[in-house]
């Protein structure tokens, strides 16, 4: 259930990143970050490095601590309320129609029709054969995924044409008409077909594709990795929902559960909840979406400016060397420090401590 909720929340983030309008920055306010919508970078952190960024990993590459929706896309995607919607396809299969047939013996057949002109991160066209190829990979027992759902429920998968995926099920499967990337992702046949034929299972599962050379379908395309430190990705113009408004993301690996170090020019940041790793609601706030408060007792440090930050459930520490434009305090007892000025701060119903070397402009419920 926790994973399902996280997935639904990340969907909201992807919609924000892809479709949300970019807020205009007033030119006369020097404290706002200089980065434009075209150059701004979203910095986030996770507690450890993933062994894969794929939505479905194989033996030796099955530990993904980053939300899979950043780099992947599936046939379906669930919205914030957990309702499945078409993602890579024109429509989802519906029971009682030709798109979802049920036989008296319980066998089923679902048909998905891919949207036109979809491409992988490297520009190669996505076709139904990529799903057929993925089925062959995941159904191979030696690669470690064949015994898990939905693969252990699938009898066969066909690609009758470039945009049609037909899945034949051995028995009823509730999610048969709403397969997300984490359930069943396509794999780029043009990249992995030769390695699958040439390599033994353990070496294929350890192929660079699953980590540093990953090519996916999601809103961000990985273009730089530093093992043990971070990965960076650029907005993908061919993403099915449109190019994200935030042009770059940087995922930093930080094991300290109480500290998040924000580096680079960040237009909006928020306190990260580490109890279950980075949550989707943190991404929503980073992207300028609806406010969701964190757990409190966290530290955010940046040598740059912070345009807008919302603290957590109290006792947070915020250090911004480049000034802060807007602060919205959560449950209070926060310490907010900058060597420059704070333009606007609202401590809500609690008194926080604000230290601003450059002065405070508008202050509500905050003790200077």
Residue pairs with C-beta under 8 A, 6 or more apart in sequence:
2 276
3 182
4 78
4 82
5 82
6 67
6 276
6 279
6 280
7 67
7 68
7 69
7 78
7 180
7 182
7 280
8 78
8 79
8 80
8 81
8 82
8 280
9 80
9 279
9 280
9 281
9 284
10 67
10 69
10 70
10 280
10 283
11 69
11 77
11 78
11 79
11 80
11 280
12 79
12 80
12 280
12 284
12 289
13 67
13 69
13 280
13 283
13 284
13 287
13 289
14 69
14 70
14 77
14 218
14 219
14 241
14 244
15 241
16 284
16 287
16 288
16 289
17 42
17 219
17 244
17 245
17 246
17 283
17 287
18 219
18 239
18 241
18 242
18 243
18 244
18 245
19 241
19 242
19 245
20 245
20 287
20 288
20 289
21 245
22 37
22 245
23 288
25 32
25 33
25 36
25 307
26 32
29 325
29 343
31 305
31 322
31 323
31 324
31 325
31 340
31 341
31 343
32 305
32 307
32 325
33 40
33 265
33 266
33 267
33 304
33 305
33 307
33 322
34 265
35 41
35 265
35 267
37 245
37 246
37 247
38 247
39 247
39 248
39 265
40 246
40 247
40 248
40 265
40 266
40 267
41 246
41 247
41 248
41 249
41 250
41 264
41 265
41 266
42 246
42 248
42 249
42 250
42 266
42 283
42 286
42 287
43 249
43 250
43 252
43 262
43 263
43 264
43 266
43 269
43 286
44 249
44 250
44 251
44 252
44 272
44 278
44 282
44 283
44 286
45 251
45 252
45 253
45 254
45 260
45 261
45 272
45 278
46 65
46 66
46 251
46 252
46 253
46 254
46 277
46 278
47 65
47 253
47 254
47 255
47 257
47 274
47 277
48 65
48 253
48 255
49 65
49 227
49 228
49 253
50 63
50 64
50 65
50 66
50 211
51 57
51 60
51 61
51 62
51 63
51 64
51 210
51 211
52 61
52 62
52 63
52 64
52 210
52 211
52 214
53 64
53 66
53 68
53 70
53 71
53 72
53 210
53 211
53 214
53 216
53 222
53 231
54 61
54 64
54 68
54 71
54 72
54 185
54 210
54 214
54 216
55 64
55 68
55 72
55 74
55 180
55 181
55 182
55 185
55 216
56 138
56 145
56 181
56 182
56 183
56 184
56 185
57 63
57 64
57 210
58 137
58 143
58 144
58 145
58 204
58 205
58 210
59 142
59 143
59 144
59 201
59 202
59 205
60 202
60 205
60 206
61 205
61 206
61 210
61 211
62 144
65 277
65 278
66 251
66 278
67 278
67 280
67 283
68 181
68 182
68 218
69 77
69 181
69 218
69 219
70 218
70 219
70 220
70 233
70 249
71 214
71 216
71 218
71 220
71 221
71 222
71 233
72 181
72 182
72 185
72 216
72 217
72 218
73 87
73 88
73 181
73 216
73 217
73 218
73 219
73 239
73 240
74 87
74 88
74 179
74 180
74 181
74 182
74 183
74 184
74 185
75 86
75 87
75 88
75 89
75 92
75 112
75 165
75 178
75 179
75 180
75 184
76 84
76 85
76 86
76 87
76 89
76 92
76 177
76 178
76 179
76 180
77 84
77 85
77 86
77 87
77 180
77 181
78 84
78 85
78 178
78 180
79 85
84 92
84 177
84 178
84 180
85 92
86 92
87 180
87 181
87 240
88 114
88 115
88 118
88 126
88 186
88 217
88 240
89 112
89 113
89 114
89 115
90 113
90 114
90 115
91 99
91 113
92 99
92 112
92 177
92 178
93 99
93 100
93 110
93 111
93 112
93 176
93 177
94 100
94 177
95 102
95 177
98 111
99 110
99 111
99 112
99 177
100 108
100 109
100 110
100 111
100 176
100 177
101 108
101 109
101 110
102 108
102 172
106 171
106 172
107 155
107 168
107 169
107 170
107 171
108 168
108 169
108 171
108 172
108 173
108 176
109 166
109 167
109 168
109 169
110 166
110 167
110 169
110 176
110 177
111 164
111 165
111 166
111 167
112 164
112 165
112 166
112 167
113 163
113 164
113 165
114 126
114 127
114 128
114 162
114 163
114 164
114 165
115 163
115 240
116 163
117 125
118 125
118 126
118 217
118 238
118 240
119 125
119 126
119 238
120 126
120 188
120 215
120 216
120 217
121 214
121 215
121 216
121 217
121 221
121 222
121 236
121 238
122 188
122 191
122 215
123 238
124 188
124 190
125 162
126 186
126 217
127 159
127 162
127 163
128 159
128 160
128 161
128 162
128 163
128 164
128 165
129 159
129 162
129 189
130 186
130 187
130 188
130 189
131 157
131 159
131 165
131 184
131 186
132 157
132 158
132 159
132 165
133 186
133 187
133 189
133 192
133 193
134 184
134 185
134 186
134 187
135 151
135 154
135 156
135 157
135 184
136 196
137 143
137 145
137 187
137 192
137 196
138 145
138 146
138 151
138 184
139 145
139 146
139 151
139 154
140 146
140 201
141 147
142 201
143 201
143 204
143 205
144 205
145 151
146 152
149 173
149 183
150 173
150 175
150 176
150 179
150 183
150 184
151 184
153 169
153 170
153 171
153 173
153 176
154 167
154 168
154 169
154 170
155 168
155 169
155 170
156 167
156 168
157 165
157 166
157 167
157 168
158 165
158 166
158 167
158 168
159 165
159 166
160 166
167 176
169 176
175 183
181 217
181 218
185 217
186 217
188 209
188 215
191 209
191 215
192 204
192 207
192 209
195 204
195 207
195 209
196 204
199 207
207 213
209 215
211 225
212 222
212 225
212 227
214 222
215 221
217 239
217 240
218 236
218 239
219 235
219 236
219 239
219 241
219 243
219 244
220 233
220 234
220 235
220 236
220 244
220 249
221 233
221 234
221 235
221 236
222 231
222 232
222 233
223 232
223 233
223 234
224 231
224 232
224 233
225 231
225 232
228 253
229 252
229 253
230 250
230 251
230 252
230 253
231 250
231 251
232 248
232 249
232 250
232 251
233 248
233 249
233 250
233 251
234 247
234 248
235 243
235 244
235 245
235 246
235 247
235 248
236 243
236 244
237 243
245 287
246 267
246 287
250 263
250 264
252 261
252 263
254 260
254 261
257 274
257 275
258 274
258 297
258 298
258 299
259 298
259 299
259 301
260 271
260 272
260 298
260 299
260 300
260 301
261 301
261 302
262 269
262 300
262 301
262 302
262 304
263 302
263 303
263 304
264 304
265 304
265 305
266 286
266 302
266 304
266 306
266 307
267 288
267 307
267 308
268 285
268 286
268 287
268 288
268 306
268 307
268 308
268 309
269 286
269 300
269 302
269 306
269 309
270 282
270 285
270 286
270 294
270 309
270 310
271 282
271 294
271 295
271 296
271 298
271 300
271 309
271 310
271 311
271 312
271 316
272 278
272 279
272 282
272 294
272 298
273 279
273 281
273 282
273 294
273 295
273 298
273 312
274 295
274 298
275 295
281 292
282 292
282 294
284 290
284 292
285 291
285 292
285 310
288 308
291 310
291 328
293 310
293 311
293 312
293 313
293 330
293 331
294 311
294 312
294 313
294 316
294 330
295 312
295 313
296 311
296 312
296 313
296 314
296 315
296 316
296 330
296 331
297 312
297 313
297 314
297 315
297 316
298 312
298 316
298 317
299 316
299 317
299 318
299 319
300 306
300 309
300 316
300 317
300 318
300 319
300 320
301 319
302 319
302 320
302 321
302 322
303 321
303 322
304 320
304 321
304 322
305 320
305 322
305 323
305 324
305 325
305 340
306 318
306 320
306 322
306 323
306 324
306 325
307 325
307 326
308 325
308 326
308 327
308 328
309 318
309 320
309 324
309 326
309 327
309 328
310 327
310 328
310 329
310 330
311 318
311 327
311 328
311 329
311 330
311 331
311 334
311 336
312 330
312 331
313 330
313 331
314 330
314 331
314 332
314 333
314 334
314 350
315 333
315 334
316 330
316 334
316 335
317 334
317 335
317 337
318 324
318 327
318 334
318 335
318 336
318 337
319 337
319 338
320 337
320 338
320 340
321 338
321 339
321 340
322 338
322 340
323 338
323 339
323 340
323 341
323 342
323 343
323 358
324 336
324 338
324 340
324 342
324 343
324 345
324 356
325 342
325 343
325 344
326 343
326 344
326 345
327 336
327 342
327 344
327 345
327 346
327 354
328 345
328 346
328 348
329 336
329 345
329 346
329 347
329 348
329 350
329 352
329 365
329 366
330 348
331 350
332 347
332 348
332 349
332 350
332 351
332 352
333 350
333 352
334 347
334 352
334 353
335 352
335 353
335 355
336 342
336 345
336 352
336 353
336 354
336 355
336 366
337 354
337 355
337 356
338 355
338 356
338 357
338 358
339 357
339 358
340 356
340 357
340 358
341 356
341 357
341 358
341 359
341 360
341 361
342 354
342 356
342 358
342 359
342 360
342 361
342 363
343 361
343 362
344 361
344 362
345 352
345 354
345 360
345 362
345 363
345 364
345 366
346 364
346 365
346 366
347 354
347 363
347 364
347 365
347 366
348 365
349 365
350 365
351 365
351 366
351 367
352 365
352 366
352 367
353 366
353 367
354 360
354 363
354 366
354 367
354 368
356 368
360 366
360 368
